[in-house]
């Protein structure tokens, strides 16, 4: 790279619109949407779509709700021509949808374009020619007067060809290509010449499309250019003002939104931003940005993953996992602090509340996503994320201190594995750590209850699997838990005090189970949790005590082994 880039590159000059109004504008309704996936998006593919893929894309766009769809460049190839004919001849165009086609300002291409549209009930024909100084000088070899004549003469051809097909309802569209790199005064001159030929009326408007063919400036300068044209174009009341942003500077969405604030009424782009170089404006991005502001985009992305799958199939290009609204990871938080905030906000939210969630600008369910991927656990995660996954997938409502304890086990695994843990991975780790399935076979019965009130006591007897054998146990206490800890102490030699107790149900009906979380002081040397799950509430609590004592023994054995190794 150059140390003095100003020697090679020139800053884009602002137009000096001092009384601009767009900064205070608020978008309160959807624009007119034009999908150009089948034309601009398609021409940017390494392998352009065949007719089958084009038809699948067209049907997807119709299902989403697009009413104007640019279906091709019929003079460019036989496939493009044949696809337009297929739509018309097989009556594939819904009554509320208008197809659009593109043509350069060249005689034979215009003729071929109108030929492709024979029999169409409605059609938008899109004319373009380059107007930027670099194109006039280097490519076309024309001065300004010649460019104006080129545009207006081919606009007249549109009138002539349309008159030969009076059964079709025609709309004409004109794009001064490379508007984004052209002086607005000259752009106005060319556009005005074209609209003078077409003579639109408020009842029969034409479309003027102002493209950022290449992004040369920051979005605010482009917005100034749009507002200037919006104010100064002749026959403005008979024009639908449209923009077609590209994304060379990575600001296509911002340019499009600011252009709408500056007076544009229609916007062109592609699903997920496919297109030449860095792509076209992402229509999904703009639509869902409106949605998050409480404005209906009048497009339906309720199943955004299915739409993405179709786009990836048709374009043969994967959508990036961080792509706004649709990427695999865009609703996912790995950060511990983020996860904790999301978990608490979900717990506090009531059905019908305004969506006000940390780190989630849109409810994933509104676009067909589940909450399963909202929080995922890796080495950067915290106890909140781990707890959320186990609660949402397995129904565990762990007390805070248990979350802190179990997270240490999770972190040890993460430090070794160095990869993400799924909810299923966390559950298996939890089952192993707390002996949910392997060490909790326990049979017991309360055989006597003595006394009443504060003097009441119970005698509990049972069979306890321990160290590979089954031991008979018996204990007396002020309740089943106290009796069991006394029996356990006599049978195993371990003393147990219950420090804290939490219990809740998971499941419902015949499948309901109780989960008990007991914080225990074992042998007056270790404080840790035990967890038990059983259909019986008391049995779940007793299993939790066994879980905690066995964990304490395991920890003690590890500690002793470590001391031997150090010695």
C-alpha positions as CSV (number, residue, x, y, z in Angstrom):
1,X,0.0,0.0,0.0
2,X,1.1,3.6,-0.7
3,X,2.3,5.7,2.2
4,X,0.8,8.7,0.5
5,X,-2.5,7.4,-1.1
6,X,-3.6,10.9,-2.0
7,X,-1.1,10.7,-4.8
8,X,-3.2,8.0,-6.4
9,X,-6.7,8.4,-5.0
10,X,-9.0,11.4,-4.9
11,X,-11.6,12.0,-2.2
12,X,-15.2,12.1,-3.5
13,X,-16.4,15.6,-3.5
14,X,-19.7,16.3,-1.5
15,X,-22.4,18.2,-3.4
16,X,-22.8,20.8,-0.6
17,X,-26.6,20.4,0.1
18,X,-26.7,22.7,3.1
19,X,-30.4,22.5,3.8
20,X,-30.7,18.7,3.6
21,X,-33.8,17.3,5.4
22,X,-33.1,13.6,5.3
23,X,-31.2,13.4,8.6
24,X,-34.5,14.1,10.5
25,X,-36.6,11.7,8.4
26,X,-38.1,8.5,9.9
27,X,-39.0,5.5,7.8
28,X,-42.6,4.6,8.6
29,X,-43.6,2.4,5.8
30,X,-42.1,-0.2,3.4
31,X,-40.7,1.0,0.1
32,X,-41.6,-0.6,-3.2
33,X,-39.3,-3.6,-3.4
34,X,-37.7,-4.9,-6.6
35,X,-35.7,-8.1,-6.4
36,X,-33.0,-8.4,-9.0
37,X,-31.8,-11.8,-7.9
38,X,-32.6,-13.3,-11.3
39,X,-30.8,-10.6,-13.2
40,X,-28.1,-8.6,-11.4
41,X,-27.6,-11.4,-8.9
42,X,-27.6,-14.1,-11.6
43,X,-25.1,-12.3,-13.8
44,X,-22.6,-12.2,-10.9
45,X,-22.5,-16.0,-10.5
46,X,-19.6,-18.1,-11.5
47,X,-22.2,-20.5,-12.9
48,X,-25.4,-18.6,-13.9
49,X,-28.7,-20.3,-13.0
50,X,-30.3,-22.6,-15.5
51,X,-34.0,-22.4,-16.0
52,X,-34.9,-24.8,-13.2
53,X,-32.9,-22.9,-10.7
54,X,-34.3,-19.6,-12.0
55,X,-37.9,-20.9,-11.6
56,X,-37.2,-22.0,-8.1
57,X,-35.9,-18.6,-7.2
58,X,-38.8,-16.9,-8.9
59,X,-41.3,-18.9,-7.0
60,X,-39.5,-18.2,-3.7
61,X,-39.6,-14.5,-4.4
62,X,-43.3,-14.6,-5.1
63,X,-43.9,-16.6,-1.9
64,X,-41.9,-14.0,0.1
65,X,-44.3,-11.3,-1.3
66,X,-42.3,-9.4,-3.9
67,X,-44.6,-7.7,-6.3
68,X,-41.9,-6.5,-8.8
69,X,-39.2,-9.0,-9.8
70,X,-36.5,-8.4,-12.4
71,X,-36.4,-11.7,-14.1
72,X,-33.6,-11.4,-16.5
73,X,-31.6,-9.8,-19.3
74,X,-33.4,-11.5,-22.2
75,X,-31.2,-10.1,-25.0
76,X,-28.0,-11.4,-23.2
77,X,-28.5,-15.1,-23.8
78,X,-30.9,-17.8,-25.0
79,X,-31.5,-19.1,-21.5
80,X,-32.5,-15.6,-20.3
81,X,-34.8,-15.2,-23.2
82,X,-36.3,-18.6,-22.8
83,X,-37.0,-18.1,-19.1
84,X,-39.0,-14.9,-19.8
85,X,-41.0,-16.8,-22.4
86,X,-41.6,-19.7,-20.1
87,X,-43.0,-17.4,-17.4
88,X,-45.4,-15.8,-19.9
89,X,-46.4,-18.8,-22.0
90,X,-47.0,-21.1,-18.9
91,X,-48.9,-18.3,-17.1
92,X,-46.5,-18.4,-14.2
93,X,-46.8,-14.8,-13.2
94,X,-49.4,-14.1,-10.5
95,X,-51.9,-11.3,-11.2
96,X,-50.4,-9.1,-8.5
97,X,-46.8,-9.5,-9.7
98,X,-45.1,-7.5,-12.4
99,X,-41.9,-8.8,-14.1
100,X,-39.1,-6.5,-15.1
101,X,-36.4,-7.0,-17.7
102,X,-33.2,-5.0,-18.5
103,X,-31.7,-3.8,-21.7
104,X,-28.8,-1.6,-22.7
105,X,-29.4,1.4,-24.9
106,X,-28.7,-0.4,-28.1
107,X,-31.2,-0.9,-31.0
108,X,-31.0,-4.7,-31.5
109,X,-31.0,-5.4,-27.8
110,X,-34.1,-3.3,-27.3
111,X,-35.9,-5.1,-30.1
112,X,-35.0,-8.5,-28.7
113,X,-36.1,-7.5,-25.2
114,X,-39.6,-6.4,-26.4
115,X,-39.8,-9.6,-28.4
116,X,-39.3,-11.6,-25.2
117,X,-42.2,-9.9,-23.6
118,X,-44.9,-10.6,-26.2
119,X,-48.1,-11.6,-24.5
120,X,-47.1,-10.4,-21.1
121,X,-50.0,-8.9,-19.2
122,X,-47.7,-6.4,-17.4
123,X,-44.0,-5.6,-17.7
124,X,-41.4,-3.1,-16.6
125,X,-38.7,-2.5,-19.2
126,X,-35.5,-1.1,-17.8
127,X,-33.3,1.0,-20.0
128,X,-29.7,2.0,-19.0
129,X,-26.7,3.7,-20.4
130,X,-23.5,4.9,-18.7
131,X,-23.3,8.6,-17.9
132,X,-20.2,8.9,-15.7
133,X,-17.2,11.0,-16.9
134,X,-14.8,8.0,-16.9
135,X,-17.2,6.0,-19.0
136,X,-17.8,8.9,-21.4
137,X,-14.1,9.4,-21.8
138,X,-12.6,5.9,-21.7
139,X,-15.3,3.5,-22.9
140,X,-17.8,5.4,-25.0
141,X,-15.8,8.3,-26.4
142,X,-18.8,10.6,-26.2
143,X,-19.4,14.1,-24.9
144,X,-22.4,15.1,-22.7
145,X,-24.6,16.1,-25.6
146,X,-24.0,12.7,-27.3
147,X,-24.9,10.9,-24.1
148,X,-28.1,12.8,-23.8
149,X,-29.0,12.0,-27.4
150,X,-28.1,8.3,-26.9
151,X,-30.5,8.1,-23.9
152,X,-33.4,10.0,-25.4
153,X,-33.2,8.3,-28.8
154,X,-33.5,4.9,-27.2
155,X,-36.2,6.1,-25.0
156,X,-38.1,6.9,-28.2
157,X,-37.6,3.3,-29.3
158,X,-39.3,2.2,-26.1
159,X,-42.4,4.2,-27.1
160,X,-42.4,2.7,-30.6
161,X,-42.0,-0.9,-29.6
162,X,-44.6,-0.6,-26.8
163,X,-47.1,0.8,-29.2
164,X,-46.9,-2.4,-31.2
165,X,-48.0,-4.4,-28.2
166,X,-50.9,-2.5,-26.8
167,X,-52.3,-5.4,-24.8
168,X,-49.5,-5.2,-22.4
169,X,-49.5,-2.7,-19.5
170,X,-46.1,-1.1,-19.9
171,X,-44.0,0.7,-17.3
172,X,-40.6,2.2,-18.4
173,X,-37.6,2.5,-16.1
174,X,-34.4,4.4,-16.8
175,X,-31.0,4.1,-15.0
176,X,-28.2,6.6,-15.6
177,X,-25.5,3.9,-15.0
178,X,-22.8,5.0,-12.6
179,X,-25.0,7.8,-11.2
180,X,-22.9,7.4,-8.0
181,X,-19.8,8.7,-9.9
182,X,-21.5,11.4,-11.9
183,X,-22.2,15.1,-11.3
184,X,-25.8,15.4,-10.2
185,X,-26.5,18.3,-12.6
186,X,-25.6,16.2,-15.6
187,X,-27.5,13.2,-14.2
188,X,-30.6,15.4,-14.0
189,X,-30.1,16.6,-17.6
190,X,-30.0,13.0,-18.9
191,X,-33.0,11.8,-16.8
192,X,-35.1,14.9,-17.7
193,X,-34.4,14.2,-21.4
194,X,-35.6,10.6,-21.1
195,X,-38.7,11.5,-19.1
196,X,-39.6,14.2,-21.6
197,X,-39.7,11.5,-24.3
198,X,-41.8,9.1,-22.2
199,X,-44.1,11.9,-20.9
200,X,-45.2,10.1,-17.7
201,X,-48.2,11.3,-15.7
202,X,-49.1,11.0,-12.1
203,X,-51.6,8.2,-13.1
204,X,-49.0,6.5,-15.4
205,X,-45.6,7.0,-13.8
206,X,-42.2,5.9,-15.0
207,X,-39.4,4.8,-12.8
208,X,-36.1,6.6,-12.5
209,X,-33.5,4.4,-10.9
210,X,-30.4,6.0,-9.4
211,X,-27.7,3.3,-8.8
212,X,-24.6,3.3,-6.7
213,X,-23.1,1.3,-9.5
214,X,-19.9,1.5,-7.5
215,X,-19.8,3.0,-4.0
216,X,-17.5,6.0,-4.2
217,X,-18.7,8.0,-1.1
218,X,-19.9,7.7,2.4
219,X,-23.7,7.0,2.6
220,X,-24.5,10.5,3.7
221,X,-23.1,12.0,0.5
222,X,-25.2,9.5,-1.6
223,X,-28.2,10.6,0.5
224,X,-27.5,14.2,-0.4
225,X,-27.3,13.2,-4.1
226,X,-30.7,11.5,-3.9
227,X,-32.3,14.4,-2.1
228,X,-30.9,16.8,-4.6
229,X,-32.4,14.8,-7.5
230,X,-35.7,14.4,-5.6
231,X,-36.0,18.1,-5.3
232,X,-34.8,19.1,-8.8
233,X,-36.0,16.4,-11.3
234,X,-38.6,17.6,-13.8
235,X,-42.0,15.8,-13.7
236,X,-41.2,14.6,-10.2
237,X,-44.9,13.9,-9.5
238,X,-44.9,11.4,-12.4
239,X,-41.8,9.6,-11.3
240,X,-41.2,6.7,-8.9
241,X,-37.8,7.5,-7.6
242,X,-35.7,4.3,-7.1
243,X,-32.2,3.4,-5.8
244,X,-30.0,0.5,-6.6
245,X,-27.1,0.4,-4.1
246,X,-24.0,-1.8,-4.4
247,X,-21.8,-2.6,-1.4
248,X,-18.2,-1.8,-2.5
249,X,-17.5,0.2,0.7
250,X,-19.5,-2.2,2.8
251,X,-22.2,0.4,3.4
252,X,-24.8,-0.7,0.9
253,X,-27.5,-1.1,3.5
254,X,-26.8,2.3,5.1
255,X,-26.8,4.0,1.6
256,X,-30.1,2.4,0.8
257,X,-31.8,3.4,4.0
258,X,-30.5,6.9,3.9
259,X,-31.7,7.2,0.3
260,X,-35.2,6.2,1.3
261,X,-35.0,8.9,4.0
262,X,-33.9,11.3,1.3
263,X,-36.9,10.8,-1.0
264,X,-36.5,7.5,-2.8
265,X,-39.7,5.4,-2.9
266,X,-38.4,2.1,-4.4
267,X,-35.3,0.0,-3.7
268,X,-33.6,-2.7,-5.7
269,X,-31.4,-5.5,-4.4
270,X,-30.9,-9.2,-3.8
271,X,-31.7,-11.7,-1.1
272,X,-28.7,-11.7,1.3
273,X,-26.8,-9.2,-0.9
274,X,-25.6,-11.3,-3.8
275,X,-24.3,-9.4,-6.8
276,X,-21.3,-8.1,-8.6
277,X,-18.1,-7.6,-6.6
278,X,-19.1,-7.2,-3.0
279,X,-22.7,-7.5,-3.9
280,X,-26.0,-5.6,-4.2
281,X,-28.0,-4.2,-1.3
282,X,-29.3,-6.9,0.9
283,X,-33.1,-6.6,0.7
284,X,-33.6,-9.0,3.7
285,X,-31.4,-6.7,5.8
286,X,-33.4,-3.6,5.0
287,X,-36.7,-5.3,5.4
288,X,-35.9,-6.8,8.8
289,X,-34.3,-3.5,9.9
290,X,-37.7,-2.0,9.3
291,X,-39.4,-4.8,11.1
292,X,-37.3,-4.3,14.3
293,X,-38.5,-0.7,14.3
294,X,-42.2,-1.8,14.3
295,X,-42.7,-1.2,10.5
296,X,-44.2,-4.0,8.5
297,X,-41.9,-4.7,5.5
298,X,-44.8,-6.4,3.7
299,X,-42.4,-9.3,2.9
300,X,-42.5,-12.6,4.8
301,X,-39.3,-14.0,6.2
302,X,-41.0,-16.3,8.7
303,X,-38.9,-19.2,7.5
304,X,-35.6,-17.6,6.8
305,X,-33.6,-20.8,6.9
306,X,-35.7,-22.3,4.1
307,X,-35.2,-19.1,2.1
308,X,-31.5,-19.2,2.7
309,X,-31.3,-22.9,1.6
310,X,-33.1,-22.0,-1.7
311,X,-30.8,-19.0,-2.3
312,X,-27.7,-21.1,-1.6
313,X,-28.9,-23.8,-4.0
314,X,-29.8,-21.3,-6.8
315,X,-26.6,-19.2,-6.4
316,X,-24.2,-22.0,-5.5
317,X,-22.8,-19.6,-2.9
318,X,-23.0,-20.2,0.9
319,X,-24.4,-17.5,3.1
320,X,-21.8,-16.4,5.7
321,X,-22.5,-17.6,9.3
322,X,-22.3,-13.9,10.5
323,X,-24.6,-12.5,7.8
324,X,-27.3,-10.3,9.4
325,X,-30.5,-12.0,10.5
326,X,-29.9,-15.3,8.6
327,X,-26.3,-16.5,9.4
328,X,-26.0,-19.6,11.6
329,X,-24.4,-17.6,14.4
330,X,-26.2,-14.3,14.4
331,X,-28.5,-15.1,17.3
332,X,-25.8,-16.9,19.2
333,X,-23.9,-15.6,22.2
334,X,-20.7,-17.3,23.5
335,X,-19.6,-14.6,25.8
336,X,-20.4,-15.4,29.5
337,X,-21.6,-11.9,30.3
338,X,-23.9,-11.8,27.3
339,X,-25.3,-15.2,28.1
340,X,-26.0,-14.2,31.7
341,X,-27.9,-11.0,30.5
342,X,-29.9,-13.0,28.0
343,X,-30.8,-15.7,30.5
344,X,-32.1,-13.1,33.0
345,X,-34.0,-11.2,30.4
346,X,-35.8,-14.3,29.2
347,X,-36.7,-15.2,32.7
348,X,-38.1,-11.7,33.3
349,X,-40.0,-11.4,30.0
350,X,-43.8,-11.9,29.9
351,X,-45.8,-13.0,26.9
352,X,-47.0,-9.9,25.0
353,X,-44.2,-7.6,26.3
354,X,-42.5,-5.3,23.8
355,X,-39.3,-7.0,22.6
356,X,-36.5,-5.5,24.7
357,X,-33.8,-8.2,25.0
358,X,-30.1,-7.7,25.4
359,X,-28.0,-8.7,22.4
360,X,-31.1,-9.8,20.4
361,X,-32.5,-7.0,18.2
362,X,-35.2,-9.4,16.8
363,X,-37.0,-12.4,18.3
364,X,-35.4,-15.4,16.5
365,X,-38.8,-17.1,16.5
366,X,-40.2,-14.4,14.2
367,X,-38.0,-15.6,11.4
368,X,-38.5,-19.3,12.2
369,X,-35.4,-19.8,14.4
370,X,-35.6,-21.6,17.7
371,X,-34.0,-20.4,20.9
372,X,-31.7,-23.5,20.9
373,X,-28.9,-21.7,19.2
374,X,-29.2,-18.4,21.1
375,X,-26.7,-19.5,23.7
376,X,-23.8,-21.8,23.0
377,X,-20.9,-22.8,25.2
378,X,-17.3,-22.5,24.4
379,X,-14.2,-21.5,26.4
380,X,-15.3,-17.9,26.6
381,X,-18.7,-18.7,28.0
382,X,-20.0,-18.4,31.6
383,X,-22.3,-20.2,33.9
384,X,-25.3,-18.3,32.6
385,X,-25.0,-19.8,29.2
386,X,-24.4,-23.3,30.4
387,X,-27.4,-23.0,32.8
388,X,-29.7,-21.6,30.0
389,X,-29.0,-24.5,27.7
390,X,-29.6,-27.1,30.4
391,X,-32.8,-25.4,31.5
392,X,-34.2,-24.8,27.9
393,X,-33.3,-28.3,26.7
394,X,-33.5,-30.5,29.8
395,X,-35.6,-28.5,32.3
396,X,-32.9,-28.1,34.9
397,X,-33.3,-24.9,37.0
398,X,-30.0,-25.0,38.8
399,X,-29.5,-22.8,41.9
400,X,-26.8,-20.2,41.4
401,X,-24.1,-21.8,43.5
402,X,-24.6,-25.1,41.7
403,X,-24.1,-23.2,38.4
404,X,-20.8,-21.9,39.7
405,X,-19.7,-25.4,40.8
406,X,-20.7,-27.2,37.6
407,X,-19.2,-24.5,35.5
408,X,-15.8,-25.5,36.9
409,X,-16.3,-29.0,35.4
410,X,-17.4,-27.5,32.1
411,X,-14.4,-25.2,32.0
412,X,-12.0,-28.1,32.6
413,X,-13.4,-30.0,29.7
414,X,-13.3,-26.9,27.5
415,X,-9.7,-26.3,28.4
416,X,-8.8,-29.7,27.1
417,X,-11.2,-30.0,24.2
418,X,-11.0,-26.4,23.0
419,X,-14.3,-26.7,21.1
420,X,-17.9,-25.8,21.5
421,X,-20.1,-27.9,23.8
422,X,-23.7,-28.5,22.8
423,X,-26.7,-28.8,25.1
424,X,-26.4,-32.6,24.7
425,X,-22.7,-32.5,25.6
426,X,-23.4,-30.5,28.7
427,X,-26.2,-32.9,29.8
428,X,-23.8,-35.9,29.5
429,X,-21.2,-34.1,31.5
430,X,-23.8,-33.2,34.1
431,X,-25.0,-36.8,34.3
432,X,-21.5,-38.0,34.7
433,X,-20.4,-35.4,37.2
434,X,-23.5,-35.9,39.5
435,X,-24.0,-39.6,38.9
436,X,-27.5,-39.2,37.7
437,X,-27.7,-42.6,36.0
438,X,-24.8,-44.7,37.3
439,X,-24.6,-44.3,41.1
440,X,-28.1,-43.7,42.2
441,X,-29.8,-47.1,42.6
442,X,-31.5,-46.8,46.0
443,X,-34.3,-48.6,47.6
444,X,-35.8,-47.3,50.9
445,X,-38.8,-47.3,53.0
446,X,-40.1,-45.4,56.0
447,X,-41.1,-48.1,58.4
448,X,-42.1,-46.1,61.5
449,X,-43.3,-42.7,62.4
450,X,-43.2,-41.7,66.0
451,X,-44.6,-38.7,67.9
452,X,-46.2,-35.5,66.6
453,X,-45.2,-31.9,65.9
454,X,-41.7,-30.9,67.0
455,X,-41.1,-34.3,68.6
456,X,-42.0,-36.3,65.5
457,X,-39.4,-38.7,64.1
458,X,-39.1,-41.4,61.5
459,X,-37.2,-44.6,61.2
460,X,-35.9,-45.3,57.7
461,X,-34.6,-48.6,56.4
462,X,-33.3,-49.5,53.0
463,X,-30.7,-51.0,50.7
464,X,-27.8,-48.9,49.5
465,X,-25.4,-49.9,46.7
466,X,-22.0,-48.9,47.9
467,X,-18.5,-49.9,46.7
468,X,-19.8,-52.8,44.6
469,X,-22.0,-54.2,47.3
470,X,-25.5,-53.6,48.7
471,X,-25.5,-52.5,52.3
472,X,-28.5,-52.5,54.6
473,X,-29.1,-49.2,56.2
474,X,-31.2,-47.9,59.1
475,X,-31.5,-44.4,60.6
476,X,-33.7,-42.3,62.8
477,X,-34.3,-38.6,62.3
478,X,-36.9,-35.8,62.4
479,X,-37.8,-36.6,58.7
480,X,-36.8,-38.9,55.9
481,X,-33.7,-36.8,54.9
482,X,-32.4,-36.5,58.4
483,X,-33.0,-40.2,59.0
484,X,-31.2,-41.1,55.8
485,X,-28.1,-39.0,56.6
486,X,-27.9,-40.8,60.0
487,X,-28.3,-44.2,58.3
488,X,-25.7,-43.3,55.6
489,X,-23.2,-42.1,58.3
490,X,-23.5,-45.4,60.1
491,X,-23.2,-47.5,56.9
492,X,-20.3,-45.6,55.3
493,X,-18.6,-43.6,57.9
494,X,-19.3,-40.3,56.2
495,X,-21.0,-37.5,58.1
496,X,-23.4,-35.3,56.1
497,X,-25.1,-32.0,56.8
498,X,-27.7,-30.5,54.5
499,X,-26.8,-26.8,53.9
500,X,-29.4,-25.8,51.3
501,X,-32.2,-27.5,49.4
502,X,-33.9,-26.8,46.1
503,X,-36.4,-28.9,44.3
504,X,-38.6,-28.6,41.2
505,X,-40.5,-30.8,38.7
506,X,-39.6,-31.5,35.2
507,X,-42.1,-32.9,32.7
508,X,-45.8,-33.3,33.3
509,X,-48.4,-36.0,33.9
510,X,-47.2,-39.6,34.2
511,X,-43.8,-38.6,32.9
512,X,-43.2,-35.9,35.6
513,X,-40.1,-36.2,37.8
514,X,-38.7,-34.3,40.7
515,X,-35.2,-32.9,40.6
516,X,-33.5,-32.2,44.0
517,X,-30.4,-30.1,44.4
518,X,-28.8,-30.4,47.9
519,X,-25.8,-28.4,49.0
520,X,-24.0,-30.7,51.5
521,X,-21.2,-30.5,54.0
522,X,-19.5,-33.8,53.9
523,X,-17.1,-35.0,56.7
524,X,-16.9,-31.3,57.8
525,X,-14.3,-30.9,55.1
526,X,-16.0,-30.4,51.8
527,X,-19.1,-28.3,50.7
528,X,-20.5,-29.4,47.4
529,X,-23.8,-30.3,45.7
530,X,-25.5,-33.5,45.0
531,X,-28.3,-33.9,42.5
532,X,-31.0,-36.5,42.4
533,X,-33.8,-37.2,39.9
534,X,-36.8,-39.5,40.6
535,X,-40.5,-39.7,40.2
536,X,-40.8,-39.6,44.0
537,X,-39.9,-36.3,45.6
538,X,-38.3,-37.9,48.8
539,X,-36.3,-40.4,46.7
540,X,-34.9,-37.6,44.5
541,X,-33.6,-35.9,47.7
542,X,-32.0,-39.1,49.0
543,X,-30.4,-39.8,45.7
544,X,-29.0,-36.2,45.8
545,X,-27.4,-37.0,49.2
546,X,-25.8,-40.2,47.7
547,X,-24.6,-38.1,44.7
548,X,-22.9,-35.5,46.9
549,X,-21.2,-38.0,49.2
550,X,-19.9,-40.1,46.3
551,X,-18.6,-36.9,44.7
552,X,-16.9,-35.9,47.9
553,X,-15.2,-39.3,48.1
554,X,-14.1,-39.0,44.5
555,X,-12.6,-35.6,45.1
556,X,-10.9,-36.8,48.2
557,X,-9.3,-39.7,46.3
558,X,-8.1,-37.3,43.6
559,X,-6.7,-35.0,46.3
560,X,-4.8,-37.8,48.0
561,X,-3.4,-39.1,44.7
562,X,-2.2,-35.6,43.9
563,X,-0.4,-35.4,47.2
564,X,1.3,-38.7,46.5
565,X,2.4,-37.5,43.1
566,X,3.8,-34.3,44.5
567,X,5.7,-36.2,47.3
